[in-house]
């Protein structure tokens, strides 16, 4: 595993564009610190400071930071599809196989890289959330601090699932731009299918089925936190009640999709004439 990971890291670090994108993908979440210190004036009458508004209290901060940090994953997604595009354009994939690397090892080297960078990103988000929470949170008891840290696991799985999908798309179309475009097409297809299912059933049934779709299931791992924030200001409002928890079955769904993405990537490479 370390040999394959080291091989892939050498390729990425020798590519200037990849290094810049990796750097950006790790740096952007740090801007959450700046956001936490923003002061929003309202026509000179009063000022709201997000950090003082309670949104960075433990354990809510694990939910809030992982949700927003997950939106920066697109930058490393470009790196993932570029890994495949560069292999084909530079003919390095053929050279690797000639040098003795099996097709299975080739796909595994990409997957290990995905896991490696997803883990680093998760550690960064953990440290970032912990620092912001310790500074702003009114609750500093250890039991409260570690409560809901399952959002970090959900964030880790979310990244792996999304990047594995990007890997499959990169293997499918061989070009970075087309792979990212196909990602948008897949998003549109999922919503069209949702509309068709809703037309012939009910909204509830359509939503339940949609939650099994690739992109939707990945997104649902960390649900949007806005209703949760609003409910802290209006705790007795039943209209704001929402299930925002991380569920084990949602993680299993994404892991199944991830395994399928990696398997299909391998099958594509195995059948393809290089």
Secondary structure, DSSP 8 states (H G I E B T S, - for coil): -HHHHHHHHHHHHT-HHHHHHHHHHHHGGGHHHHHHT-EEEETTTEEEEGGGGTTT-TTHHHHHHHHHHGGGHHHHHHHHHHHHHHHHHTTHHHHHHHTT--HHHHHHHHHHHHHHHHHHHHHHHHHHHHHHHHHH-S---HHHHSTTTHHHHHHHHHHHHHHHHHHHHHHHH--HHHHHHHHHHHHHHHHHHHHHHHHHS-HHHHHHHHTTSHHHHHHHTS---HHHHHHHHSTT-GGG-------HHHHHHHHHHHHHHHHHHHHHHHHS--
